């Protein structure tokens, strides 16, 4: 019996789900160009793609992640070939449970930052520098600050929640409960940019701190010689 591969299942799922997905998006007011084709990708729990030639049984919904993206197609799909994005095109992103944003670009080792996530990080960085603010509330940032930002990819509530969730999952943004000044019994969830990540530093245009250890040379005899002399 021939082994069914990840690639075959991804292609078949895309063909089966695409019509109903496009219909649902249109019902919610989203215009979907005809040239956009659905791509389904099976990911591991760390967000990395499964090998497409691996057996379909190597991926499981309870441990893996599922990525759906609508991408411009430059050629017709075949049963064995998923549609490829046009060169330089930014794929549209559909938010579903445990989605990793498609079209991400790598700015560091192993962590991917989507352009929408980069814009979100810059917006949070500006919010954190607001005079008089000791922290940025997750709810205030999501519901009040982000809607005022002119970012085409995160204009709707669904897009804002999806991008924010993805950035938090990747630890590009850190969450922390803080005391509520108005109602101390109900802590507020605050968020802040994870400035220790090289990926975040690059997005914000900040120089990377030199964290390497540099020994300091002190004139005189070695410390070991001093200790041995004192013990005599």
N, CA, C and O of each residue as an XYZ file, in Angstrom:
928
protein
N       0.844     -1.197      0.000
C       0.000      0.000      0.000
C       0.882      1.250      0.000
O       1.796      1.366      0.816
N       0.610      2.176     -0.908
C       1.444      3.370     -1.031
C       1.206      4.331      0.126
O       0.067      4.565      0.529
N       2.285      4.878      0.650
C       2.202      5.809      1.776
C       1.612      7.142      1.314
O       2.004      7.681      0.280
N       0.662      7.664      2.098
C       0.095      8.983      1.818
C       0.983     10.024      2.491
O       1.254      9.929      3.688
N       1.434     11.009      1.734
C       2.377     11.994      2.259
C       1.661     13.228      2.787
O       0.490     13.459      2.486
N       2.380     14.017      3.578
C       1.885     15.299      4.083
C       1.472     16.189      2.919
O       0.430     16.841      2.970
N       2.291     16.215      1.871
C       2.023     17.058      0.705
C       0.682     16.717      0.064
O      -0.080     17.608     -0.310
N       0.398     15.415     -0.060
C      -0.845     14.989     -0.687
C      -2.057     15.405      0.137
O      -3.064     15.849     -0.415
N      -1.964     15.263      1.455
C      -3.086     15.631      2.320
C      -3.285     17.144      2.316
O      -4.421     17.618      2.274
N      -2.181     17.913      2.360
C      -2.293     19.373      2.325
C      -3.008     19.831      1.054
O      -3.896     20.683      1.104
N      -2.614     19.260     -0.081
C      -3.204     19.648     -1.363
C      -4.679     19.286     -1.425
O      -5.501     20.076     -1.890
N      -5.015     18.077     -0.949
C      -6.403     17.638     -0.991
C      -7.270     18.482     -0.067
O      -8.378     18.868     -0.442
N      -6.782     18.773      1.135
C      -7.532     19.606      2.072
C      -7.773     21.003      1.498
O      -8.864     21.556      1.636
N      -6.758     21.566      0.860
C      -6.898     22.900      0.272
C      -8.002     22.913     -0.777
O      -8.794     23.853     -0.835
N      -8.056     21.889     -1.593
C      -9.068     21.806     -2.642
C     -10.466     21.652     -2.053
O     -11.433     22.186     -2.596
N     -10.576     20.917     -0.934
C     -11.880     20.670     -0.326
C     -12.385     21.868      0.481
O     -13.581     22.158      0.491
N     -11.467     22.558      1.155
C     -11.857     23.637      2.069
C     -12.011     24.981      1.361
O     -12.804     25.816      1.796
N     -11.266     25.203      0.278
C     -11.229     26.516     -0.374
C     -12.603     27.079     -0.727
O     -12.863     28.238     -0.404
N     -13.509     26.317     -1.378
C     -14.806     26.904     -1.747
C     -15.613     27.409     -0.561
O     -16.147     28.518     -0.594
N     -15.704     26.583      0.503
C     -16.498     26.996      1.663
C     -15.833     28.142      2.419
O     -16.523     28.996      2.976
N     -14.500     28.168      2.445
C     -13.794     29.245      3.123
C     -14.027     30.577      2.414
O     -14.312     31.585      3.060
N     -13.906     30.581      1.091
C     -14.126     31.815      0.333
C     -15.568     32.303      0.488
O     -15.813     33.505      0.591
N     -16.519     31.365      0.504
C     -17.926     31.732      0.677
C     -18.145     32.379      2.041
O     -18.838     33.390      2.153
N     -17.545     31.787      3.082
C     -17.689     32.322      4.434
C     -17.072     33.716      4.552
O     -17.648     34.593      5.195
N     -15.900     33.928      3.935
C     -15.256     35.232      3.976
C     -16.113     36.290      3.294
O     -16.242     37.409      3.790
N     -16.701     35.930      2.150
C     -17.547     36.880      1.427
C     -18.794     37.228      2.233
O     -19.270     38.363      2.184
N     -19.328     36.250      2.979
C     -20.502     36.509      3.810
C     -20.196     37.483      4.935
O     -21.087     38.167      5.437
N     -18.927     37.539      5.329
C     -18.508     38.460      6.397
C     -17.966     39.774      5.832
O     -17.391     40.578      6.565
N     -18.149     39.986      4.542
C     -17.789     41.268      3.934
C     -16.391     41.362      3.388
O     -15.949     42.453      3.028
N     -15.663     40.239      3.312
C     -14.304     40.265      2.781
C     -14.331     39.950      1.282
O     -14.919     38.955      0.859
N     -13.699     40.798      0.499
C     -13.602     40.564     -0.934
C     -12.420     39.639     -1.212
O     -11.292     39.930     -0.817
N     -12.683     38.526     -1.891
C     -11.645     37.531     -2.153
C     -11.397     37.452     -3.657
O     -12.242     36.917     -4.375
N     -10.277     37.960     -4.161
C      -9.972     37.873     -5.600
C      -9.932     36.425     -6.073
O      -9.536     35.528     -5.330
N     -10.339     36.213     -7.296
C     -10.410     34.859     -7.836
C      -9.040     34.199     -7.956
O      -8.939     32.972     -7.918
N      -7.980     35.006     -8.102
C      -6.657     34.404     -8.303
C      -6.029     33.904     -7.007
O      -4.960     33.295     -7.035
N      -6.688     34.156     -5.857
C      -6.148     33.674     -4.591
C      -6.524     32.211     -4.391
O      -7.690     31.839     -4.516
N      -5.546     31.402     -4.085
C      -5.751     29.983     -3.854
C      -5.384     29.641     -2.410
O      -4.458     30.219     -1.841
N      -6.110     28.710     -1.836
C      -5.867     28.320     -0.455
C      -4.677     27.378     -0.368
O      -4.560     26.426     -1.139
N      -3.804     27.660      0.579
C      -2.698     26.744      0.865
C      -2.846     26.253      2.303
O      -3.037     27.050      3.222
N      -2.759     24.964      2.487
C      -2.812     24.337      3.805
C      -1.423     23.817      4.145
O      -0.791     23.147      3.328
N      -0.948     24.121      5.341
C       0.379     23.659      5.761
C       0.280     23.033      7.144
O      -0.276     23.628      8.067
N       0.818     21.837      7.278
C       0.915     21.182      8.572
C       2.223     21.602      9.233
O       3.293     21.490      8.635
N       2.131     22.087     10.470
C       3.313     22.537     11.199
C       3.519     21.699     12.450
O       2.584     21.104     12.987
N       4.768     21.669     12.898
C       5.055     21.025     14.175
C       4.642     21.966     15.303
O       4.238     23.100     15.047
N       4.740     21.508     16.538
C       4.319     22.315     17.683
C       5.155     23.578     17.838
O       4.687     24.555     18.422
N       6.404     23.577     17.317
C       7.262     24.758     17.417
C       7.065     25.720     16.251
O       7.774     26.722     16.151
N       6.108     25.427     15.366
C       5.817     26.321     14.258
C       6.570     26.009     12.978
O       6.303     26.626     11.947
N       7.494     25.078     13.016
C       8.241     24.720     11.809
C       7.410     23.761     10.952
O       6.618     22.977     11.474
N       7.600     23.833      9.626
C       6.831     23.002      8.723
C       7.252     21.539      8.807
O       8.423     21.207      8.990
N       6.245     20.678      8.665
C       6.519     19.257      8.551
C       7.151     18.975      7.184
O       6.867     19.680      6.216
N       7.984     17.976      7.101
C       8.522     17.566      5.800
C       7.370     17.118      4.917
O       6.563     16.284      5.327
N       7.287     17.659      3.715
C       6.147     17.378      2.849
C       6.164     15.963      2.295
O       5.137     15.454      1.845
N       7.346     15.319      2.329
C       7.405     13.934      1.864
C       7.238     12.941      3.006
O       7.318     11.729      2.803
N       7.002     13.466      4.222
C       6.805     12.581      5.374
C       5.419     11.962      5.321
O       4.532     12.450      4.622
N       5.249     10.888      6.067
C       3.948     10.216      6.108
C       2.906     11.113      6.761
O       3.208     11.834      7.712
N       1.677     11.069      6.248
C       0.599     11.896      6.802
C       0.336     11.557      8.259
O      -0.136     12.406      9.015
N       0.631     10.335      8.662
C       0.391      9.918     10.047
C       1.378     10.542     11.031
O       1.209     10.405     12.242
N       2.411     11.230     10.523
C       3.406     11.853     11.416
C       2.897     13.154     12.026
O       3.540     13.696     12.924
N       1.756     13.671     11.560
C       1.176     14.902     12.101
C      -0.126     14.561     12.801
O      -0.912     13.751     12.309
N      -0.355     15.194     13.972
C      -1.588     14.965     14.730
C      -2.158     16.305     15.182
O      -1.394     17.170     15.610
N      -3.478     16.509     15.102
C      -4.084     17.795     15.476
C      -3.821     18.203     16.921
O      -3.708     19.393     17.216
N      -3.723     17.219     17.834
C      -3.560     17.567     19.242
C      -2.149     18.035     19.579
O      -1.943     18.657     20.621
N      -1.179     17.751     18.724
C       0.198     18.174     19.004
C       0.755     19.134     17.951
O       1.706     19.867     18.224
N       0.174     19.135     16.763
C       0.682     19.992     15.692
C      -0.110     21.283     15.578
O      -0.995     21.564     16.387
N       0.223     22.052     14.567
C      -0.444     23.311     14.292
C      -0.832     23.342     12.811
O      -0.189     22.716     11.969
N      -1.900     24.086     12.519
C      -2.408     24.159     11.153
C      -2.342     25.587     10.641
O      -2.778     26.517     11.321
N      -1.805     25.760      9.458
C      -1.690     27.089      8.838
C      -2.508     27.127      7.554
O      -2.351     26.270      6.685
N      -3.380     28.122      7.438
C      -4.153     28.351      6.222
C      -3.796     29.725      5.683
O      -3.754     30.695      6.440
N      -3.540     29.819      4.396
C      -3.230     31.117      3.810
C      -3.776     31.183      2.397
O      -3.764     30.193      1.664
N      -4.255     32.365      2.022
C      -4.705     32.606      0.655
C      -3.578     33.295     -0.082
O      -3.148     34.380      0.309
N      -3.096     32.675     -1.147
C      -1.926     33.182     -1.843
C      -2.201     33.319     -3.330
O      -2.902     32.486     -3.905
N      -1.659     34.360     -3.966
C      -1.822     34.509     -5.415
C      -1.223     33.320     -6.152
O      -0.101     32.905     -5.861
N      -1.956     32.783     -7.089
C      -1.487     31.627     -7.851
C      -1.057     32.072     -9.239
O      -1.789     32.781     -9.929
N       0.141     31.648     -9.646
C       0.659     32.009    -10.966
C       0.477     30.895    -11.970
O       0.731     31.071    -13.161
N       0.036     29.747    -11.486
C      -0.204     28.636    -12.393
C      -1.258     27.723    -11.793
O      -1.493     27.740    -10.585
N      -1.876     26.944    -12.624
C      -2.937     26.065    -12.162
C      -2.371     24.991    -11.257
O      -1.242     24.532    -11.434
N      -3.186     24.597    -10.275
C      -2.756     23.561     -9.351
C      -2.976     22.185     -9.949
O      -3.877     21.980    -10.762
N      -2.151     21.259     -9.538
C      -2.322     19.861     -9.914
C      -2.486     19.062     -8.642
O      -2.185     19.586     -7.570
N      -2.955     17.795     -8.696
C      -3.143     17.006     -7.480
C      -1.883     16.866     -6.647
O      -1.972     16.632     -5.441
N      -0.693     17.004     -7.262
C       0.549     16.817     -6.523
C       1.297     18.128     -6.286
O       2.372     18.120     -5.686
N       0.748     19.250     -6.744
C       1.487     20.506     -6.637
C       0.597     21.588     -6.031
O      -0.410     21.963     -6.631
N       0.948     22.087     -4.871
C       0.198     23.171     -4.259
C       0.551     24.463     -4.961
O       1.673     24.607     -5.446
N      -0.395     25.432     -5.033
C      -0.120     26.696     -5.713
C       0.983     27.473     -5.024
O       1.062     27.497     -3.796
N       1.835     28.109     -5.815
C       2.942     28.888     -5.292
C       2.623     30.373     -5.367
O       1.943     30.795     -6.303
N       3.096     31.202     -4.398
C       2.828     32.633     -4.437
C       3.631     33.312     -5.527
O       4.740     32.886     -5.849
N       3.064     34.378     -6.100
C       3.784     35.157     -7.097
C       4.970     35.835     -6.441
O       4.922     36.175     -5.259
N       6.046     36.033     -7.212
C       7.270     36.625     -6.662
C       6.983     38.011     -6.109
O       6.418     38.867     -6.790
N       7.385     38.213     -4.859
C       7.240     39.525     -4.242
C       5.862     39.819     -3.714
O       5.653     40.882     -3.129
N       4.894     38.908     -3.898
C       3.528     39.176     -3.453
C       3.388     38.855     -1.977
O       4.001     37.908     -1.482
N       2.584     39.640     -1.271
C       2.317     39.385      0.130
C       1.033     38.579      0.234
O      -0.023     39.075     -0.159
N       1.083     37.363      0.746
C      -0.112     36.551      0.836
C      -1.088     37.098      1.864
O      -0.685     37.678      2.872
N      -2.383     36.906      1.598
C      -3.393     37.265      2.574
C      -3.407     36.201      3.649
O      -3.094     35.042      3.380
N      -3.765     36.580      4.859
C      -3.705     35.658      5.978
C      -5.096     35.426      6.534
O      -5.846     36.378      6.747
N      -5.446     34.185      6.767
C      -6.718     33.838      7.363
C      -6.448     33.332      8.765
O      -5.623     32.439      8.954
N      -7.129     33.886      9.741
C      -6.885     33.514     11.129
C      -7.760     32.331     11.510
O      -8.984     32.413     11.399
N      -7.156     31.226     11.960
C      -7.874     30.094     12.509
C      -7.130     29.683     13.767
O      -6.090     30.254     14.096
N      -7.669     28.683     14.477
C      -7.031     28.264     15.717
C      -5.611     27.771     15.464
O      -5.372     26.966     14.565
N      -4.682     28.261     16.262
C      -3.279     27.865     16.180
C      -2.677     28.149     14.814
O      -1.936     27.323     14.281
N      -2.982     29.286     14.250
C      -2.428     29.646     12.944
C      -1.109     30.378     13.123
O      -0.982     31.230     14.003
N      -0.142     30.054     12.304
C       1.080     30.835     12.198
C       0.959     31.642     10.928
O       0.655     31.085      9.873
N       1.188     32.940     11.002
C       0.951     33.805      9.859
C       1.803     33.408      8.670
O       2.999     33.149      8.805
N       1.183     33.364      7.519
C       1.891     32.987      6.301
C       2.662     34.169      5.757
O       2.369     35.318      6.087
N       3.655     33.884      4.917
C       4.414     34.954      4.283
C       5.405     35.602      5.210
O       5.881     36.700      4.922
N       5.737     34.957      6.325
C       6.637     35.559      7.285
C       8.049     35.613      6.743
O       8.440     34.801      5.904
N       8.812     36.583      7.232
C      10.203     36.677      6.820
C      11.097     36.476      8.033
O      10.783     36.946      9.127
N      12.200     35.785      7.843
C      13.092     35.499      8.951
C      14.027     36.664      9.173
O      14.688     37.144      8.252
N      14.067     37.112     10.431
C      15.019     38.161     10.772
C      15.950     37.676     11.876
O      16.713     38.457     12.444
N      15.883     36.403     12.170
C      16.737     35.864     13.211
C      16.821     34.362     13.060
O      16.319     33.806     12.083
N      17.446     33.703     14.009
C      17.650     32.261     13.937
C      16.418     31.544     14.456
O      16.201     31.472     15.666
N      15.610     31.013     13.547
C      14.501     30.166     13.942
C      13.217     30.878     14.290
O      12.206     30.201     14.476
N      13.178     32.196     14.393
C      11.959     32.927     14.721
C      11.579     33.792     13.528
O      12.422     34.485     12.958
N      10.308     33.748     13.157
C       9.842     34.478     11.986
C       8.944     35.638     12.420
O       8.106     35.495     13.310
N       9.132     36.763     11.787
C       8.336     37.948     12.090
C       7.589     38.364     10.831
O       8.198     38.765      9.838
N       6.275     38.265     10.881
C       5.444     38.674      9.762
C       5.433     40.202      9.683
O       5.544     40.863     10.716
N       5.302     40.781      8.485
C       5.244     42.249      8.378
C       4.195     42.879      9.285
O       4.422     43.956      9.836
N       3.047     42.220      9.446
C       2.010     42.749     10.336
C       2.473     42.712     11.789
O       2.160     43.615     12.565
N       3.223     41.666     12.161
C       3.758     41.585     13.517
C       4.797     42.681     13.747
O       4.879     43.246     14.837
N       5.586     42.976     12.720
C       6.590     44.040     12.836
C       5.910     45.386     13.075
O       6.365     46.172     13.906
N       4.814     45.657     12.345
C       4.084     46.907     12.549
C       3.478     46.956     13.952
O       3.462     48.008     14.592
N       2.986     45.823     14.419
C       2.415     45.771     15.756
C       3.474     46.051     16.820
O       3.210     46.761     17.790
N       4.670     45.494     16.638
C       5.762     45.740     17.585
C       6.132     47.221     17.644
O       6.384     47.768     18.718
N       6.161     47.862     16.471
C       6.479     49.293     16.439
C       5.393     50.109     17.129
O       5.689     51.090     17.812
N       4.137     49.707     16.951
C       3.038     50.412     17.602
C       3.115     50.259     19.121
O       2.880     51.219     19.853
N       3.443     49.063     19.592
C       3.573     48.842     21.031
C       4.773     49.596     21.586
O       4.724     50.112     22.702
N       5.839     49.660     20.817
C       7.025     50.414     21.243
C       6.679     51.889     21.438
O       7.131     52.518     22.395
N       5.872     52.439     20.522
C       5.450     53.838     20.666
C       4.545     54.011     21.876
O       4.648     55.005     22.595
N       3.657     53.043     22.103
C       2.746     53.141     23.245
C       3.505     53.089     24.567
O       3.162     53.795     25.515
N       4.543     52.247     24.623
C       5.325     52.130     25.860
C       6.060     53.426     26.207
O       6.360     53.685     27.372
N       6.344     54.228     25.192
C       7.076     55.476     25.433
C       6.143     56.651     25.722
O       6.603     57.788     25.824
N       4.840     56.394     25.855
C       3.891     57.463     26.149
C       4.184     58.054     27.524
O       4.228     57.306     28.501
N       4.386     59.370     27.638
C       4.688     59.995     28.930
C       3.602     59.713     29.970
O       2.410     59.844     29.689
N       4.020     59.331     31.153
C       3.088     59.097     32.247
C       2.556     57.684     32.335
O       1.875     57.347     33.304
N       2.849     56.837     31.340
C       2.356     55.467     31.374
C       3.405     54.553     32.001
O       4.551     54.507     31.553
N       3.002     53.830     33.038
C       3.918     52.876     33.671
C       3.808     51.496     33.034
O       4.704     50.666     33.185
N       2.707     51.250     32.321
C       2.533     49.993     31.603
C       1.486     50.199     30.512
O       0.766     51.198     30.498
N       1.419     49.229     29.597
C       0.425     49.262     28.515
C      -0.531     48.100     28.722
O      -0.113     46.942     28.737
N      -1.795     48.399     28.879
C      -2.806     47.364     29.061
C      -3.055     46.624     27.752
O      -3.175     47.241     26.693
N      -3.132     45.299     27.833
C      -3.415     44.488     26.645
C      -4.734     44.905     26.008
O      -4.815     45.073     24.791
N      -5.759     45.071     26.824
C      -7.084     45.423     26.309
C      -7.072     46.808     25.663
O      -7.631     47.001     24.583
N      -6.434     47.767     26.330
C      -6.392     49.131     25.789
C      -5.615     49.167     24.471
O      -6.011     49.848     23.525
N      -4.505     48.427     24.424
C      -3.696     48.411     23.213
C      -4.467     47.784     22.054
O      -4.446     48.292     20.933
N      -5.145     46.678     22.338
C      -5.874     45.959     21.285
C      -7.111     46.723     20.814
O      -7.370     46.812     19.614
N      -7.873     47.273     21.759
C      -9.184     47.849     21.426
C      -9.160     49.350     21.153
O     -10.069     49.864     20.501
N      -8.136     50.071     21.640
C      -8.122     51.521     21.482
C      -6.930     52.033     20.671
O      -7.088     52.887     19.799
N      -5.737     51.508     20.961
C      -4.536     52.020     20.311
C      -4.383     51.477     18.893
O      -4.187     52.243     17.950
N      -4.473     50.148     18.743
C      -4.284     49.548     17.416
C      -5.283     50.038     16.368
O      -4.883     50.269     15.227
N      -6.572     50.207     16.707
C      -7.503     50.700     15.683
C      -7.133     52.063     15.111
O      -7.546     52.400     14.001
N      -6.353     52.855     15.860
C      -5.937     54.173     15.389
C      -4.679     54.119     14.540
O      -4.319     55.103     13.893
N      -4.000     52.954     14.540
C      -2.786     52.805     13.746
C      -3.149     52.556     12.281
O      -4.059     51.779     11.988
N      -2.445     53.207     11.371
C      -2.722     53.058      9.935
C      -1.922     51.880      9.381
O      -0.930     52.057      8.674
N      -2.381     50.669      9.724
C      -1.722     49.449      9.265
C      -2.749     48.622      8.496
O      -3.645     48.041      9.109
N      -2.639     48.553      7.155
C      -3.655     47.865      6.347
C      -3.894     46.419      6.748
O      -5.019     45.928      6.655
N      -2.840     45.727      7.196
C      -2.972     44.296      7.468
C      -3.621     43.991      8.811
O      -3.947     42.834      9.077
N      -3.823     45.002      9.674
C      -4.452     44.743     10.979
C      -5.526     45.782     11.255
O      -5.506     46.462     12.281
N      -6.465     45.891     10.321
C      -7.524     46.877     10.481
C      -8.769     46.322     11.166
O      -9.476     47.062     11.851
N      -9.046     45.037     10.992
C     -10.251     44.457     11.574
C      -9.948     43.870     12.951
O      -8.790     43.635     13.299
N     -11.012     43.638     13.732
C     -10.850     43.043     15.057
C     -10.221     41.659     14.962
O      -9.369     41.295     15.773
N     -10.654     40.885     13.954
C     -10.119     39.529     13.789
C      -8.626     39.574     13.487
O      -7.854     38.791     14.041
N      -8.217     40.487     12.609
C      -6.803     40.599     12.243
C      -5.971     41.063     13.434
O      -4.873     40.555     13.662
N      -6.490     42.027     14.191
C      -5.737     42.515     15.361
C      -5.537     41.404     16.379
O      -4.436     41.233     16.903
N      -6.582     40.653     16.660
C      -6.468     39.573     17.637
C      -5.531     38.471     17.148
O      -4.753     37.919     17.926
N      -5.610     38.157     15.860
C      -4.761     37.101     15.312
C      -3.285     37.470     15.354
O      -2.456     36.667     15.781
N      -2.955     38.678     14.915
C      -1.553     39.106     14.890
C      -1.011     39.246     16.303
O       0.127     38.864     16.573
N      -1.822     39.792     17.209
C      -1.390     39.966     18.592
C      -1.149     38.610     19.247
O      -0.164     38.425     19.962
N      -2.049     37.666     19.000
C      -1.890     36.320     19.571
C      -0.628     35.653     19.041
O       0.101     35.006     19.792
N      -0.373     35.813     17.743
C       0.812     35.209     17.147
C       2.091     35.791     17.736
O       3.033     35.056     18.033
N       2.125     37.127     17.907
C       3.317     37.770     18.470
C       3.563     37.331     19.912
O       4.710     37.192     20.337
N       2.484     37.116     20.658
C       2.616     36.654     22.045
C       3.088     35.208     22.073
O       3.943     34.850     22.884
N       2.540     34.371     21.193
C       2.949     32.966     21.134
C       4.437     32.836     20.821
O       5.104     31.937     21.333
N       4.956     33.727     19.984
C       6.372     33.693     19.614
C       7.253     34.408     20.644
O       8.474     34.458     20.498
N       6.618     34.961     21.687
C       7.315     35.708     22.747
C       7.996     36.962     22.212
O       8.957     37.454     22.805
N       7.500     37.476     21.096
C       7.934     38.794     20.644
C       7.359     39.854     21.571
O       7.929     40.932     21.741
N       6.221     39.526     22.166
C       5.558     40.380     23.144
C       5.344     39.556     24.408
O       4.940     38.395     24.337
N       5.615     40.157     25.561
C       5.478     39.473     26.844
C       4.272     40.010     27.600
O       3.976     41.204     27.557
N       3.577     39.106     28.296
C       2.424     39.481     29.108
C       2.775     39.385     30.591
O       3.602     38.568     30.996
N       2.126     40.242     31.397
C       2.365     40.205     32.837
C       1.189     40.865     33.555
O       0.766     41.952     33.162
N       0.646     40.224     34.611
C      -0.423     40.868     35.376
C       0.142     41.982     36.260
O       1.188     41.804     36.883
N      -0.531     43.109     36.317
C      -0.102     44.236     37.149
C      -1.302     44.726     37.948
O      -2.440     44.523     37.524
N      -1.081     45.364     39.092
C      -2.197     45.873     39.899
C      -3.032     46.887     39.120
O      -2.498     47.721     38.390
N      -4.320     46.802     39.286
C      -5.248     47.736     38.651
C      -5.396     48.969     39.542
O      -5.899     48.849     40.659
N      -4.976     50.145     39.084
C      -5.067     51.350     39.929
C      -6.492     51.655     40.381
O      -6.697     52.192     41.470
N      -7.481     51.312     39.546
C      -8.875     51.633     39.880
C      -9.541     50.523     40.689
O     -10.350     50.796     41.575
N      -9.200     49.268     40.381
C      -9.790     48.123     41.095
C      -8.680     47.138     41.457
O      -8.423     46.197     40.706
N      -8.017     47.344     42.604
C      -6.870     46.497     42.978
C      -7.191     45.003     43.015
O      -6.305     44.171     42.821
N      -8.461     44.662     43.266
C      -8.820     43.240     43.354
C      -8.862     42.561     41.994
O      -8.923     41.335     41.908
N      -8.828     43.361     40.928
C      -8.849     42.810     39.579
C      -7.584     43.246     38.828
O      -7.558     44.337     38.259
N      -6.531     42.409     38.818
C      -5.292     42.779     38.119
C      -5.527     42.988     36.624
O      -6.454     42.429     36.038
N      -4.670     43.802     36.029
C      -4.738     44.098     34.602
C      -3.622     43.331     33.897
O      -2.512     43.226     34.420
N      -3.910     42.801     32.727
C      -2.874     42.144     31.926
C      -2.140     43.200     31.117
O      -2.724     43.860     30.257
N      -0.863     43.351     31.399
C      -0.042     44.309     30.657
C       0.797     43.573     29.626
O       1.043     42.374     29.753
N       1.235     44.303     28.603
C       2.105     43.723     27.577
C       3.285     44.658     27.356
O       3.190     45.867     27.567
N       4.377     44.085     26.935
C       5.556     44.880     26.619
C       6.367     44.185     25.536
O       6.307     42.964     25.384
N       7.112     44.963     24.800
C       7.975     44.427     23.750
C       9.118     43.648     24.386
O       9.741     44.118     25.338
N       9.391     42.467     23.865
C      10.498     41.656     24.362
C      11.792     42.144     23.714
O      12.222     41.612     22.692
N      12.395     43.142     24.307
C      13.549     43.811     23.706
C      14.833     42.988     23.767
O      15.850     43.384     23.197
N      14.794     41.853     24.452
C      15.993     41.013     24.509
C      16.126     40.128     23.278
O      17.197     39.577     23.022
N      15.043     39.987     22.515
C      15.104     39.137     21.326
C      15.781     39.878     20.180
O      15.403     41.010     19.878
N      16.772     39.266     19.536
C      17.442     39.911     18.395
C      16.462     40.282     17.285
O      16.638     41.297     16.612
N      15.422     39.454     17.094
C      14.440     39.732     16.051
C      13.703     41.039     16.326
O      13.454     41.831     15.417
N      13.361     41.247     17.592
C      12.672     42.480     17.979
C      13.603     43.676     17.840
O      13.189     44.738     17.373
N      14.854     43.510     18.241
C      15.830     44.588     18.126
C      15.997     45.015     16.678
O      16.129     46.203     16.383
N      15.989     44.033     15.768
C      16.155     44.362     14.358
C      14.931     45.091     13.814
O      15.062     46.037     13.037
N      13.734     44.650     14.222
C      12.505     45.312     13.778
C      12.471     46.764     14.242
O      12.057     47.650     13.494
N      12.907     47.006     15.473
C      12.876     48.353     16.046
C      14.106     49.178     15.688
O      14.201     50.347     16.059
N      15.054     48.568     14.962
C      16.243     49.306     14.564
C      17.175     49.609     15.709
O      17.901     50.602     15.691
N      17.151     48.743     16.712
C      18.001     48.945     17.885
C      19.259     48.107     17.750
O      19.234     47.008     17.196
N      20.358     48.640     18.263
C      21.621     47.900     18.220
C      21.565     46.755     19.202
O      20.976     46.872     20.276
N      22.173     45.658     18.837
C      22.200     44.487     19.694
C      23.252     44.676     20.771
O      24.406     44.973     20.461
N      22.871     44.507     22.038
C      23.864     44.630     23.107
C      24.886     43.516     23.044
O      24.559     42.374     22.722
N      26.104     43.850     23.347
C      27.167     42.850     23.358
C      27.140     42.129     24.690
O      27.627     42.635     25.701
N      26.557     40.927     24.673
C      26.397     40.168     25.911
C      27.515     39.156     26.126
O      27.474     38.384     27.084
N      28.513     39.150     25.243
C      29.607     38.201     25.401
C      30.452     38.572     26.620
O      30.574     39.747     26.966
N      31.041     37.543     27.275
C      31.884     37.762     28.433
C      33.269     38.207     27.987
O      33.893     37.580     27.131
N      33.735     39.288     28.575
C      35.070     39.794     28.269
C      35.878     39.862     29.572
O      35.594     40.697     30.430
N      36.878     38.994     29.723
C      37.656     39.006     30.967
C      38.458     40.302     31.107
O      38.905     40.887     30.122
N      38.625     40.730     32.359
C      39.400     41.934     32.670
C      40.758     41.499     33.220
O      40.828     40.706     34.159
N      41.796     42.003     32.651
C      43.151     41.644     33.092
C      43.595     42.616     34.182
O      43.626     43.830     33.980
N      43.941     42.049     35.350
C      44.392     42.835     36.499
C      45.879     42.568     36.716
O      46.332     41.423     36.734
N      46.603     43.633     36.875
C      48.048     43.483     37.090
C      48.308     42.826     38.436
O      47.524     42.972     39.374
N      49.434     42.089     38.520
C      49.791     41.442     39.773
C      49.817     39.940     39.622
O      49.634     39.411     38.526
N      50.047     39.249     40.739
C      50.144     37.801     40.699
C      48.754     37.183     40.555
O      47.752     37.819     40.881
N      48.693     35.941     40.065
C      47.405     35.255     39.937
C      46.718     35.125     41.283
O      47.383     35.010     42.312
N      45.369     35.142     41.285
C      44.602     35.037     42.522
C      44.892     33.726     43.227
O      44.913     33.676     44.457
N      45.119     32.655     42.459
C      45.415     31.355     43.069
C      46.664     31.405     43.909
O      46.712     30.804     44.982
N      47.690     32.120     43.438
C      48.951     32.240     44.178
C      48.725     33.000     45.477
O      49.314     32.661     46.504
N      47.881     34.021     45.441
C      47.601     34.805     46.652
C      46.889     33.944     47.689
O      47.207     34.005     48.877
N      45.908     33.126     47.230
C      45.157     32.267     48.172
C      46.086     31.238     48.818
O      46.014     30.999     50.023
N      46.957     30.632     48.010
C      47.870     29.619     48.566
C      48.817     30.244     49.585
O      49.129     29.616     50.596
N      49.280     31.472     49.337
C      50.191     32.120     50.258
C      49.508     32.418     51.586
O      50.117     32.283     52.647
N      48.218     32.832     51.526
C      47.503     33.171     52.751
C      47.205     31.953     53.595
O      47.032     32.066     54.809
N      47.141     30.770     52.961
C      46.830     29.550     53.718
C      48.029     28.979     54.435
O      47.882     28.107     55.292
N      49.203     29.451     54.104
C      50.406     28.893     54.743
C      50.542     29.402     56.172
O      51.492     29.043     56.868
